C-alpha cells in the first residue's frame, strides 16, 4: 500500500475543515438572541456551505483512498484495509468521546442518561451522528459524515471491484440512483446530502479524479483559472439550479480549483510546510469543533454582539479548536506509541 503527499489534497482538506467550523459557528450564532445576523459562512446564492464542505470531504476521501489502498481483492488485503482504517479513525474518536461522555454521565448521574442503552453501540462504532435522524442517540462529537465514511469503508472492497471491472457503468448507476433519490423515489427519510447514495457518488467521483490527477496537475494553468472562474461565478451569481444539485456542482468545481491552487503552493516551501502541518490536524478538528463552538457561544450568550465581534469570536473558535485538536493528536500518538513499544517488548 502506497503513501504519498499531495499538497493539492492537503489544501482541500484544510479548506473543508475551515468551512465546516465556520458553517456550524454561523448556524449556532444565528440562533442566539441579541446577536447580529451572520450569514456569510452559512449559505451563498441558495446553496449550502455545509453541503459544499461535505462534498469536498467525500471527493477527497475517494481520491486519497484509491491512491493509497488500491489492492487485489483477497481476504488478507481486505482485512488489512479494515484494520488500517480502524487504527486511523477510532483511537482519537474514542478518547474524545469518552471524555465528553463521562462529563455527561457525572452531570446526569446515569450512564444511560438519554435512555435507549443499545444506541450507545452506535457511538462505540462512530456512526451515532449518521443515524441521529432516526431518533436521539449519544451523539456528542464528530460529524454525521464520520458515520457515512465508515459505512463506505465497509463497502469499499465492493466499490473497488466495480471501479476496476465496470468503471463507467458504476458511475452511471450511482448518478441514476442519486437522481432517483433526489426525486424521492425511494422515500428515504435522511436528507439528500447525507444519504449514503449521494455520499457514494461523491466518493466514487473522487476515485475517478485520482486517475486523472497527473493530467490536472500538468495542465493546472488551464484547469486552475477555469475552475476558479466557475467557483466565483457560482458564489456571486444567483441560479435556478436546485439547491442539492447546485451544491454538488460547486463541490466538484471547488475541488478542482483548490487542487490546482495546492499544486501551485507546492512550489513554495513555507506554504507547503504549513499545508502539511494543518492538514494533519483536520480529523481531530472535525471531532472537537461542535463542542468548542457550543462552549464558546454559551460563554458569550448574555452579550449583544455585532458582526465584527462575531467574526473575532469565530477566530477564537478556530484558535481553540486547533489547540485542542493538536493536544488530542499528541495524546493519541503518545498512547499509540506506548502500545507499540509494549507490544514489541513483550
ChimeraX attribute file (.defattr): number of C-alpha atoms within 10 A of each C-alpha:
attribute: neighborCount
match mode: 1-to-1
recipient: residues
	/A:1	10
	/A:2	9
	/A:3	10
	/A:4	8
	/A:5	9
	/A:6	16
	/A:7	24
	/A:8	24
	/A:9	23
	/A:10	25
	/A:11	26
	/A:12	27
	/A:13	26
	/A:14	20
	/A:15	18
	/A:16	24
	/A:17	24
	/A:18	17
	/A:19	19
	/A:20	24
	/A:21	25
	/A:22	24
	/A:23	22
	/A:24	19
	/A:25	27
	/A:26	22
	/A:27	17
	/A:28	16
	/A:29	24
	/A:30	16
	/A:31	10
	/A:32	18
	/A:33	12
	/A:34	14
	/A:35	19
	/A:36	16
	/A:37	15
	/A:38	18
	/A:39	14
	/A:40	11
	/A:41	19
	/A:42	20
	/A:43	17
	/A:44	16
	/A:45	14
	/A:46	16
	/A:47	23
	/A:48	20
	/A:49	23
	/A:50	21
	/A:51	25
	/A:52	25
	/A:53	27
	/A:54	26
	/A:55	29
	/A:56	27
	/A:57	25
	/A:58	26
	/A:59	27
	/A:60	25
	/A:61	23
	/A:62	26
	/A:63	23
	/A:64	21
	/A:65	19
	/A:66	23
	/A:67	16
	/A:68	12
	/A:69	18
	/A:70	15
	/A:71	15
	/A:72	12
	/A:73	12
	/A:74	9
	/A:75	9
	/A:76	9
	/A:77	16
	/A:78	17
	/A:79	11
	/A:80	12
	/A:81	20
	/A:82	16
	/A:83	11
	/A:84	12
	/A:85	15
	/A:86	14
	/A:87	11
	/A:88	12
	/A:89	15
	/A:90	14
	/A:91	16
	/A:92	21
	/A:93	23
	/A:94	16
	/A:95	14
	/A:96	20
	/A:97	22
	/A:98	16
	/A:99	10
	/A:100	14
	/A:101	18
	/A:102	14
	/A:103	12
	/A:104	16
	/A:105	13
	/A:106	11
	/A:107	10
	/A:108	12
	/A:109	11
	/A:110	12
	/A:111	14
	/A:112	15
	/A:113	14
	/A:114	13
	/A:115	13
	/A:116	11
	/A:117	12
	/A:118	10
	/A:119	19
	/A:120	18
	/A:121	13
	/A:122	18
	/A:123	22
	/A:124	15
	/A:125	14
	/A:126	27
	/A:127	23
	/A:128	25
	/A:129	22
	/A:130	24
	/A:131	18
	/A:132	16
	/A:133	13
	/A:134	9
	/A:135	7
	/A:136	14
	/A:137	23
	/A:138	22
	/A:139	21
	/A:140	19
	/A:141	25
	/A:142	24
	/A:143	21
	/A:144	19
	/A:145	22
	/A:146	21
	/A:147	21
	/A:148	22
	/A:149	23
	/A:150	19
	/A:151	17
	/A:152	21
	/A:153	19
	/A:154	15
	/A:155	12
	/A:156	23
	/A:157	20
	/A:158	12
	/A:159	19
	/A:160	20
	/A:161	14
	/A:162	15
	/A:163	19
	/A:164	11
	/A:165	11
	/A:166	11
	/A:167	15
	/A:168	13
	/A:169	12
	/A:170	17
	/A:171	18
	/A:172	12
	/A:173	12
	/A:174	20
	/A:175	17
	/A:176	14
	/A:177	17
	/A:178	21
	/A:179	16
	/A:180	14
	/A:181	18
	/A:182	20
	/A:183	11
	/A:184	12
	/A:185	10
	/A:186	10
	/A:187	10
	/A:188	11
	/A:189	10
	/A:190	14
	/A:191	13
	/A:192	20
	/A:193	21
	/A:194	16
	/A:195	18
	/A:196	20
	/A:197	20
	/A:198	23
	/A:199	26
	/A:200	25
	/A:201	24
	/A:202	27
	/A:203	27
	/A:204	26
	/A:205	20
	/A:206	25
	/A:207	25
	/A:208	19
	/A:209	22
	/A:210	19
	/A:211	13
	/A:212	10
	/A:213	19
	/A:214	11
	/A:215	12
	/A:216	19
	/A:217	20
	/A:218	12
	/A:219	12
	/A:220	21
	/A:221	13
	/A:222	12
	/A:223	19
	/A:224	23
	/A:225	14
	/A:226	14
	/A:227	22
	/A:228	19
	/A:229	15
	/A:230	16
	/A:231	21
	/A:232	13
	/A:233	13
	/A:234	20
	/A:235	15
	/A:236	10
	/A:237	9
	/A:238	12
	/A:239	13
	/A:240	8
	/A:241	12
	/A:242	11
	/A:243	15
	/A:244	17
	/A:245	15
	/A:246	19
	/A:247	25
	/A:248	22
	/A:249	18
	/A:250	25
	/A:251	24
	/A:252	20
	/A:253	22
	/A:254	25
	/A:255	31
	/A:256	25
	/A:257	24
	/A:258	23
	/A:259	26
	/A:260	30
	/A:261	21
	/A:262	22
	/A:263	23
	/A:264	18
	/A:265	18
	/A:266	18
	/A:267	11
	/A:268	10
	/A:269	10
	/A:270	10
	/A:271	15
	/A:272	20
	/A:273	14
	/A:274	12
	/A:275	22
	/A:276	17
	/A:277	13
	/A:278	17
	/A:279	20
	/A:280	16
	/A:281	22
	/A:282	21
	/A:283	20
	/A:284	23
	/A:285	29
	/A:286	21
	/A:287	22
	/A:288	25
	/A:289	27
	/A:290	20
	/A:291	14
	/A:292	20
	/A:293	24
	/A:294	15
	/A:295	13
	/A:296	16
	/A:297	19
	/A:298	12
	/A:299	9
	/A:300	14
	/A:301	15
	/A:302	12
	/A:303	12
	/A:304	13
	/A:305	19
	/A:306	13
	/A:307	13
	/A:308	11
	/A:309	13
	/A:310	21
	/A:311	16
	/A:312	11
	/A:313	19
	/A:314	20
	/A:315	13
	/A:316	15
	/A:317	22
	/A:318	19
	/A:319	12
	/A:320	18
	/A:321	25
	/A:322	19
	/A:323	14
	/A:324	17
	/A:325	24
	/A:326	18
	/A:327	14
	/A:328	21
	/A:329	19
	/A:330	13
	/A:331	14
	/A:332	17
	/A:333	14
	/A:334	12
	/A:335	13
	/A:336	14
	/A:337	12
	/A:338	12
	/A:339	12
	/A:340	12
	/A:341	11
	/A:342	10
	/A:343	9
	/A:344	8
	/A:345	7
	/A:346	6
